[in-house]
Amino acid sequence: MGIKKISSNELAKMRTALSNQRTYLAYTRTGFAVVAIAAKFKSNIVIAVGMLLIAVGVYQYYTIATDIENNKISLPNKEIPLTFTLAGIMAVYYYFAK
């Protein structure tokens, strides 16, 4: 029962995978918070924005996870955080514009 040595490359992949999971959970948490707030104020459009945020977070997570498994080096989509920012601003604008 010896200790299995892990290469620095494998450790880097593990760190990247864990970072990807943290980002996914943050996006999902944000989406659910938007949905919960929208449900309280009965705003269907803002609920749709929250669901969109969750779907985009899931898409990004699986895209990056697949790239990690296939040893592809790629940067995450820069559009994803921009999507979250714009969707949040639209939701707030829609709520206060009523």
C-alpha positions in Angstrom: 0.0 0.0 0.0 2.3 2.7 -1.2 1.4 6.2 -2.0 0.7 6.8 -5.6 2.8 9.7 -7.0 0.9 12.2 -9.1 2.6 14.2 -11.7 2.6 18.0 -11.6 0.6 17.9 -14.9 -2.1 15.8 -13.3 -2.2 18.1 -10.2 -2.6 21.1 -12.6 -5.5 19.3 -14.3 -7.1 18.6 -10.9 -6.7 22.2 -9.8 -8.2 23.4 -13.0 -11.2 21.0 -12.7 -11.8 22.2 -9.2 -11.7 25.8 -10.2 -14.1 25.0 -13.0 -16.5 23.5 -10.5 -16.3 26.5 -8.2 -17.1 28.8 -11.1 -20.0 26.6 -12.2 -21.4 26.7 -8.6 -21.1 30.5 -8.5 -22.9 30.9 -11.8 -25.6 28.5 -10.6 -26.0 30.2 -7.3 -26.3 33.6 -9.0 -29.0 32.2 -11.4 -31.0 30.7 -8.6 -30.8 34.0 -6.6 -32.1 35.9 -9.6 -35.0 33.4 -10.0 -35.8 33.5 -6.3 -35.9 37.3 -6.3 -38.0 37.4 -9.5 -40.4 34.8 -8.1 -41.0 37.0 -5.1 -41.9 40.0 -7.3 -43.7 37.8 -9.8 -41.7 38.8 -12.9 -41.6 36.1 -15.5 -39.0 37.9 -17.7 -36.6 38.1 -14.8 -37.2 34.4 -14.0 -36.4 33.6 -17.6 -33.1 35.6 -17.3 -32.2 33.6 -14.1 -32.9 30.3 -15.9 -30.8 31.5 -18.8 -27.9 32.3 -16.4 -28.1 28.7 -15.0 -28.2 27.2 -18.5 -25.2 29.3 -19.6 -23.3 28.2 -16.5 -24.0 24.6 -17.2 -22.9 24.9 -20.8 -19.6 26.6 -19.8 -18.9 24.0 -17.1 -19.3 21.0 -19.4 -17.4 22.7 -22.2 -14.4 23.3 -20.0 -14.7 19.9 -18.3 -14.6 18.2 -21.7 -11.5 20.2 -22.7 -9.8 19.3 -19.5 -10.5 15.6 -20.0 -9.2 15.8 -23.6 -6.1 17.6 -22.6 -7.0 20.6 -24.7 -5.7 23.9 -23.6 -8.3 26.6 -24.2 -9.4 29.7 -22.4 -13.0 29.9 -21.2 -15.4 31.9 -23.3 -15.0 35.6 -22.4 -18.6 36.1 -23.4 -20.0 34.1 -20.5 -19.2 36.7 -17.7 -20.4 39.4 -20.1 -23.7 37.5 -20.5 -24.1 37.3 -16.8 -23.4 41.0 -16.3 -25.8 42.1 -19.1 -28.5 39.8 -18.0 -28.3 41.1 -14.5 -28.4 44.7 -15.7 -31.4 43.9 -17.9 -33.2 42.2 -15.0 -32.7 45.2 -12.7 -33.7 47.6 -15.4 -36.8 45.7 -16.2 -37.8 45.6 -12.6 -37.3 49.3 -11.9 -38.7 50.5 -15.3 -42.1 49.2 -14.4 
